[in-house]
């Protein structure tokens, strides 16, 4: 008799070592910040978690038609969330030798110009979501190209796959080649149309997306600020204070504004729904305003190192008396890995150079519940009743070097997480579940 033959209801169970965060950890060893079951079972009905129990209680949650996915011994966490990634930059990742403004001109804008072709954009959307899932990322906040159709292609593919994607049509009406420019009016109209058609359609969301102040005129920023006021439930994403030359250029373009953040603030684009990519070189005034407004500073460590932008001041920004909300992101293609594990490893190194520490539980909280909170999404980033059953299954011994390291013995959970964060990547992702459905990355014994 099989497991499913013994019970009379339709349900999915996922068994393994279940880890989920209740709140932000204050330090390494803060065990009250998370729940951990050494042998747990996640009960899933209609794509949502309905219970999390010890495996000894499995008999009470069964039913006819139940499917059990048994990953005993493997770690199961909420699917990772990436808060800043560029959908049209998958083919410029690992491009040599430029800093930000030159990198955009030489690599990014030519690559993004191709996304006006609907067939090309659709094929790239399939690759993009495949790559996210291979790395355990089940939700991402995505910059599109300037083309409305490219955003539609990604939203369509995400809807087909059942993933939760936050997608913006990037707005740029100056200081870029003509084939990647729109206008203030078309940026407003195209984004408004996407919001009407897609925002809140199933699991899809639309993000208001001026690329950055250098490539948007005052008229475009004003139009997008009006759109943000009309749709206060939409996220706003842009770039802020990534590079010193960038900051100097913004000062020349907007001499009437007190600083870079004030450009966005003047047009109504700064608030608790605002994701400010990079935020490395902030002035004291900008830090105070970020804190007061609830805007999020998005830490993109692999990109900051690769493009040579600078070292994010994590502990400085989160400190009193003006703490700033922080999220973590890959920033592909300036970033060099789709993996949130590899991203966390580089975050740790950046903070080491700052004389700061990032514990493993702080990092895993950021990748899951922390990033979900930055997006204002209470049903993501956790394994608890009512949450979407988006899960990642991790094998900490998938690489021989990792198995060898962990075989040293006496490794507790946090040490294992640190090894995963430091040495891990795509190869450690054994399976991903979207709405309780396995994505077939690996075949599990059931």
N, C-alpha and C positions, 0 to 999 in steps of 0.2 A: 504493500500500500504506500502510495506517495504522500508527501506532506499535504498536497492540495486535495487529495481524496478524503482526508480525515475531517475537513471542516466545511461547513455549508455556506460561507459568504465570499463575496468578491473583494479582495483586498491584496495589497502588496506589503511585504515585510522585508526589511533590509537589516541584516544582522552583522555586527562587528563591534569594534571599539568606538563608541560614540562620544564625540567631543563637541560641545557647543557653549558659547559664551552667554552669560547672564548680564554682564556689564563690562565696562572697560577695566582691565587690570591696572592696578596702581604700581606694580613692581613685579619682578620675578618672584615666584613662590606664592602669588596671590591666588590661592586655590578657591577662595570664595567667589572669584570672578567667573568661574566656568563650572559646568557639569560634565562629568566623565563617567561613562559606564564601561568597564573592562570587557563585558560581554553583554551588549545591549541589542535591542530590537527597535527599529523605527517602524511605526505602524502608519501606513499611507492609504488614504481613501480619496478618490477623485482629485489626485494631484496635490493634496495637502497632507501635512503631518497631523495625525489625530492622537498619537500617543507615543511615548518613548519609555520602554520598560526594560527590566532585566530579562535576559534570555530565559531564566528559570520560569518566567510567567508566560511563555510563548503560547501555551495551550489555551489561554483565555482570550486570545485575540485572533484565533484562526477561524476558518470557515471554508466552505466548499468554494473552490476556485481560487483560493489564496495562492499567491506566488511568493516563494521565499528566495531571496538573493542572499546567499550565505558568504560573507566576507570575514568570517571569524579570524581574529588576529590582526586584521587590517584596520587602519584608522578611518573613520567616517566623519567628515566635517560638512558644514554647509558649503555649497559651491562657492568658489572664489568670485569676488566682485572687483572689476577693474574700473576705476573712476575717471580715466583719461586715456583714450587710445584713438589713433587716426585710422579709420577704415581704408582710405585711399593710399596709405603709405606702406602697405605690405611689401612692395617691391623696391622700396628705398631703404629698408632696414639694412644696416651694415654698409652704408655709403661713406666713403673715405674722406676725412680730412678737412671739414669745414666747421666754422662756428655758426650760430643760429641764422643770421640774416643771409649769409652766403649759402648755407645749407638749403634754406627754403628756395632760393633762386636757382641753384644748380640742380637740385634733386627733386624737391617736393612739388613745386608748381608744375614742372613738366609731367611728373607722374600723375598728378591730380587732373590734368587736362584730359586724360584718356577716359575719365569716368562719365563724360558726356555720352558715351556709347552704351546704350541700355544692355546689350548682350554682354559686353565686357564687364559692366558693373555687376550684373547678375552672377557671372562666373566668379568674380572676385568676392562677392558676398558669401558664396558657398565656401570658398577657401577660408575666408576670414572666420566664420563661425566654426568651421571644422578645427581650425587652429586654436581658437579659444577653448573649445571643449577638450581637445587633446591635452591642454595644459590645466584643466580643472576649473576654468573660468566659465561660469554659467550666466553671468550678467556683466554688461559693460556699458559705459557711457562713451559714445562714439562721435567723433567728428567725421562728417562726410566731406565730400568735395563741394564745390559751389553749385553743383548740378542737383536740382530737385529729384531727378530720376534716380540718381545714385542713392540718395537717402531712401527713396521708395524701394529700391532693390534690396537694401539691407533690411528694412522693416518687413518686406515680404518674405525674405528667407528666414528671418527670425520667427515670424508668425508660423511659417511652415514647420519649423523645428520645435516650436513651443518654448523657446528661450525668452527671457525678459531683456530687451535691449532698449537703451535710451539713445536716440539718434538725432543728430542735428545736421541740417543743411548749412554748411559753412558759408558765412556772408563775408564778401570782400568786394569793395568797389573802388579801390585805388592801390597803387604801389605793388602791382603784380601784373603778369602778362594778360593781354586782353581775353584769352581763352579761358581764364579762371576768374574773371570778374563778373559780378552782377551789378545791380544798382540798389540804391536805398529802397526804391519802391518794389523791385522784384524780390529783394531779400525779404521784405515784409510780406508780400503776397504769397511767395512760395512757402515760407515758414507757416504762415497762417493757414494755408491750404493743407499742409502736412498735419498741422494740429487738428484741424477739422476731421481729416480722414483717418488719422492714426493715433492721436494721443488718447490713451486709455482704451484702445481697441485690443481686447485680450490683454496680453502682457506687455504691449509695446507703448513706449512713451516718446514724445518729441521734445528736443532740447533747443532752446534759442541760442544761436551759435555765431556771434561775431568772432572771427579768428583772433584778431588782436587789434589794438588801437591803430597800429601802423597801417593796416589794410582796410580800415573803415573810416569813411568821412564822418564829420559831425552829423550830417543828415542821416546816414545809415544807422549810427548809434542811437540817434533820437528815435528813428522808426522802430528799431528793435527794443528800445526801452519802452515805447508805447505798447508794443506787443507783449512784453513781459508784464506790464501793468494790467493788460487785458486778460492775461492768462497766468494768474499768480501761482497756479499749481505746476507750471512748467519750470524745469531747471533752466538755468542760464550757465553756459560754459564759455570760457575764454582763457587767454594767456595773460600772465601778469609778472613783470619783473623777473624774467628768466635770464636776461643777458644785459650786460652793462651798455653795450652799443644800442640795443633795443630801447632801453630806458632813455638814453640820450636822444634817440630819434623821436620818441613820444613827446619828450619835453619840447623839441623843436616844432612838432606838429600841433601841439596843444599848449602854447605858452601861457594861456590864460588860466590853466588848471594848476592846482598846487602840487600835484604829483600824479604818478601813473594811475593809482587806484581812483583818484578823484575824477579822472576822465570817465571811467565807467560809472562812478557814483553820480556824477552830474546828469547822466542820461538814464538814471533809474535802473541800472544793471547790477547793483550791489545789494545783497540781502541774504537771508538764510537759504535761499535756493541757488545761490551763486557758487559755482565751482571754479576757483581761480588756479589755473595750472601753473605750477612751479613756485611762484611767490618766494624767490630766493633772496632778492636784494631789497627788502622792504624798509621803508623809513619808519621811525617811531610813530609818526602820525598815521601811516598806513596800517600799522599793527593795531593801534587803538581802534581805528575804524573797522578793520576786519573783525575784531573781537566784538565791538558793539553791534555790528550788523548781523553777525552770525554767519558770515561768508566762510567758505571752506578753502583752505590752502591745500592744494593737491601736490603731494610729494612724489616726484618722478625721478628716482635716483639713477637708474641706468642711463636715461637720457641726459640728465645733468652732468654726469661724468663723461659720457661719450662725446657730447657736443662741447664740453668744457665750460659749462655755464656757471658753475659754482656749487657750494655745499649748503644744502638746506639746513636751517637752524631749527630742528625739530623741538628740542627741549626749550629753546628760547621762545618759540612761538606758543608752546602750550603752557608756559608758566604764568604765574600771577604778576601783576594785577589785571592783565588784559589777555587772557588765554584765547587762542585762535583754534578753531576746529580744524582737524587735519585728516586727510584721506591719503591713500596710497595708490599708485598707478604705474602702469608700464610705459606709457607714452610711446608705444610703437608708432612710426618708425624711427624717431629719434632715439627712443629706447631700444635696447638690444635684445630683449627677450619677451615673449608672450607669457612667460611663466611668472605668476605672482610669487612663487617660492624664490626664484632667482632675483626678482625685484626686491623682496624682503632682505635677501642676503646683501645686496648692494646698499640698501638703506642702512643696514647695520654698519657697513664699512664707512659710509658717509658720516654717520654719527660718531663712529670711533675717531675719525679725523677732526671732529668737532669737540672731542672730549666728552661724548655722551654715550649712553647705552640704550640699546633696544633689545629687550628680552624676547624670547620666543613667543611667550603667551601674548605679549603686546602686539607682536607682528601678526600672529594668527587672528587675533581679535580684529586688527585693522583689515585684514584680507576678507573678513566675513562680516560680523555684526557691525564693526566700526564703519566700514565703507557703506553698509546698508543705512546706517544712521545718518551718514553724510548726505545720502540721497533722499532721506526722509521716507524710507521704505520699511515699515515695521514687519512686513511679511517675508522679507528676504534676510539672508545672512545668519539664520539661526535654525536650530532643530528643536522645535517645540510645537505643541498643538496650535493649529491655525496658520503656520508658516508654509510657504511653498516648499514642496519636497524636491528642492534642487540640492544635490549632494555630490561630494567628491570623495572617492575611496582612494586612500593613499597606502602604498606599500613602501615602508621605510627601508626595506632591504632590497629594493629592486636593482640597485647598483652594487656590484661587488665591494667597492670601497666603502659604501655605507653599511652594508652587512658586516663587513670586517670591523668598522668603527663601533657599531652597536654590540658586536660580539664580545667587546671588552668587559661587558657585564655591569650590573648595578646601574643601568641607565633608567632613570625615572621618566615620566611622561614629558616633562619640560625639556629634559636633555635630548630625548628623541625628537621633539619638535625643533629644537635648535639644529640638530643634524639635518633634518629635512629641509629646514630653511636655508642652511648654509651650503649643503651639497646637492640639494634636490632640484628637480625640474620635471619636464614632461614625462620622463621614464618612470617616475614614481606614481603617476596617475593610473590606477588600475581600472577605474570605471567612473563614469559620471552619470548621474540621474537628473533628468529634467522633468519636473512635475511627477516624480515617482517612476519615470520610465527610463530604463537603462539605455545608454546611447551606443552600446556595442563596441566600446573601445577595446575591451578585452572580454573573453568568455569566462564567466565565473562558474564554478561548480555549484550546482543547485541541488 
